[in-house]
Amino acid sequence: MPGPDDTGSGWRPGVRLCLDWGKARVGVAACDPEGLLAYPVETIPNDAHVIERVAQLVDEHRPIELVLGLPTDLRGKVGPAARAMFEVAATLVGKVPVPVRLVDERLTTALAGRGLTAAGQSGRGRRAVIDQAAAVAILQQALDMERRTGLPAGRLATSDKEET
């Protein structure tokens, strides 16, 4: 079974937690212990206590890794939003006892919004769940990619706040 350093290939069972990090809120998703299906967990206000709550969720869920959406542009280029996520990831690396992985999140919020609209969710109630739905989309995409390729999706974050 490959470790968090990505040197091997193959499917890794285990819970993962995923964060869709926004300026106001952080959507949280998790997956089942087999690593097959992502589901919504909660939305955390992005305030002075957000890192503390993420650490509590890691303690509660005991994931094998923490997945953080990386907001690249439509061409996959790194812009200001992605650079900000490198800083968030570097902070999380020092605060949680599991690897932090950055995974491309292009179009996941749009996909989550369309899914919520199709399910009849709109208005103010939608804001409360769209971040969770985006986190589910990011995590499910990562899980599906790992099943297809045998390698974890994205890249490991480091404590370096610059792009790696």
N, C-alpha and C positions, 0 to 999 in steps of 0.2 A: 504494500500500500504506500503511495507516495506521501511524503511529508510536506510540510508547508513550504519547503524550498523549491517545489516543482521539479525535482530531479527525476521523478518516475512518471509513469502514466498508468491510468486505470481509474475506475470509479471509486470515489471516496464516500462511503456512507457517513452520515452525521448531520446534526442540526447546523444550520447556518442562520445568522441574523443579518438582515440587510437594512441599510439606512438610505432613504432618499432625503438628502440634506438640503433644506431650503433656508432662506433668510429668516422666515417667521416660524416655520414648523419643520419637524423631522418626522417623516413617515417611517414606520418600522414594520418589517415583515420577517417571518421565520419560515423554516421548512420542517417537514417531518424528519424523524431520526434516520430514515432511509435516504434522505436527500432527494426526494422525488417531486414533492408538491409544496409550493410556496403559499403562504396564507398571511393575512393582515394581523398585526399585533396591536399597535397603538400609534397615536400621533403625539409627539413630544413638542411642547413649546420650545423654540430655539432661544433660550434665555440663559442666565448665569448658571442654571442647574442642569443643562442638557447633557454635558459629559458625565456628570454624576448619575443621571438616569440611564444613560447608555451602559455605563459600568454595572449598574444594578440589573439591567436586562441581560447582560452577559452572564452575571452570576446566576440569575434565575433560569436561563435557557441552556447554559453550558454548551455553546456552539463550538464547532471545530474552527470557525473563522467568522470574522465580521466583514461583510461585503458593503462597500460604499460606492454609490453611483458616481461616476465620473462624467460630468457634463461637457463633453467635447462638442464642437460645432458639427454641422451636418456632414462635413468632409472628414471628420475625425481629428480635426486640429485642436490644439490646446489654446484656450483663450483665458480671459480673466476668471470666469466661473470655474474652470477646471483647475487653474492655479490655486484658487481658494480651497478647492477640495484636497489638493496636495497638502496644504497647511492643516486642514481638519484631520486628514489621515495621519499626518505626523504627530499631531496631538493625541489622537486615539491610540497610536502605537505605544505611547508611553503610559497610557491609562488603563488598557485592557490586557488581560493575560492570554489573548489569542491573536493569531495573525490577522492583519487588516488587508483586505484585497480591494483594489480599485477596479471597477467594471464599467465599461462604456454604457451610458444610459440614454443614448440618442433616441428620441421619440417616445420614451416610456411614459412621460407625463401625458402626452397627446393620446397615446394608446389607452392609458388609464381613464382619461376623460371621456373618450368615445365609449369605453366599456361601461362607465357609470351612466352615461346618457342612455345607452341601449337598455340598461337595467332600470331606467326611470328615475335615476337620482339626479336632482338638479338643485340650483339655488344654494342657500347657506349650508345646508346639510352636506352638500357635495364638497365644500372646502374642508370639512372635518375628515373626510375619508380619501380625498384624491391623493394625498401624500402617501397614505398606506397602500393604495392601489398602485401607485407608481413604484413603491418599494417591492411589492409583490411582482410586478412586471420585470423589474431589474433582476430580482433573485431568480425568478423562473427562467428568464433568459440565460442566466449564468449556469443554472442547474442543467438546462437542456444542452448548452454548449459543452459542459463537462461530460455529459453522457455521450454526445456525438464524437468528441475528440479524445476523451480519456485524460484530458489535462484540465486543471482548474482554469476558469475564465479570468480574464483581466490580468492584473499584475499585483505583486505584493507591494504594500506601502512600506516606507522606511521612516525613520525619525527625521530624515532630511526633508525640509519644507519645500524643496525645489523638485521639479519634475525629474523622475528617474527614467 
